[in-house]
Amino acid sequence: MAEIIQLGAWRERREAERSAPEVERLERAIARLDGILERVTGHTPAADPRLETDMLAISGAISAGMVDRAAVLAEELARRLENRAARQG
């Protein structure tokens, strides 16, 4: 049967999730990625199969509610891209 959604309770949960340390960690990692992704790849992420796979893994972890895992994956990807940028000069 249908489920009734209590918007007030949902908003409270969303706000609590947003302020959680793991969410803040994920947001910082995504901001790092956002800053370096286009600079390093020079094209869309879909043109790089490994990059696309990494982005899908991050998205999947977020969808599954595994925010800590998503943050780790995003941090690792950002670190690899930063290393690639340093090698490219």
BELVENTA-V560090 format. One line per field, one symbol per residue. phi: phi as a letter, one per 40 degrees, with the letter a starting at -180 (. if undefined). Layout:
phi: ???
//
This chain:
phi: .cbcbcccccccccccccccdccccccccccccdcbdccccgacdccbdcccccccccccccccgccdccccccccccccccccccccg
//
